[in-house]
Amino acid sequence: MGLFIGKHIVAAHRGSLDVTSEEGDGTVFTARIQEARSQADKIVTEALVAPLRTDTYGCL
């Protein structure tokens, strides 16, 4: 569930989510996001993230 939400938040910020895994060493998730450059970008980002701010599953 957390990875699903994380993926959508990163995508809303036009970023990327990378995964590397090594047997015995575990898994590393790396999220990269860009800073919003203008007010228009901030409005679009908020429009994309707002639907994720629900308490449907009782975890946010």
C-alpha distance (Angstrom), angle and dihedral (degrees) to the residues before:
residue distance angle dihedral
M1 . . .
G2 3.82 . .
L3 3.79 92.9 .
F4 3.81 90.6 50.4
I5 3.80 91.6 53.5
G6 3.80 92.3 42.4
K7 3.80 91.0 52.4
H8 3.80 91.7 54.3
I9 3.80 94.1 46.2
V10 3.81 91.4 50.3
A11 3.81 90.9 46.5
A12 3.82 90.6 50.4
H13 3.80 87.5 57.3
R14 3.80 91.7 48.5
G15 3.77 90.5 -113.5
S16 3.75 137.8 129.9
L17 3.78 135.9 -113.5
D18 3.80 116.6 -150.5
V19 3.78 128.3 -171.2
T20 3.78 128.2 -160.4
S21 3.76 123.7 179.0
E22 3.77 132.7 -175.1
E23 3.76 122.4 -175.3
G24 3.78 108.1 -111.7
D25 3.82 93.1 10.9
G26 3.79 99.3 67.4
T27 3.78 132.8 -132.7
V28 3.80 129.6 -56.9
F29 3.81 122.4 -157.7
T30 3.82 115.3 -162.4
A31 3.81 120.1 -166.9
R32 3.80 119.1 -165.8
I33 3.78 120.9 -172.2
Q34 3.78 133.5 172.6
E35 3.76 125.5 -127.7
A36 3.81 113.2 -107.1
R37 3.79 106.7 -102.0
S38 3.80 102.1 -162.3
Q39 3.77 142.8 12.8
A40 3.83 88.5 -101.4
D41 3.82 89.8 57.0
K42 3.80 90.1 50.0
I43 3.82 91.5 51.4
V44 3.81 92.2 49.5
T45 3.81 91.5 46.6
E46 3.80 91.8 50.4
A47 3.81 90.7 49.0
L48 3.80 90.4 53.7
V49 3.81 96.6 43.6
A50 3.81 98.5 41.5
P51 3.84 95.0 76.1
L52 3.82 88.6 57.3
R53 3.81 90.9 59.0
T54 3.77 96.5 86.2
D55 3.74 131.4 117.8
T56 3.80 93.3 -138.0
Y57 3.78 93.4 129.2
G58 3.79 97.3 29.1
C59 3.78 92.7 -116.3
L60 3.83 104.4 102.8
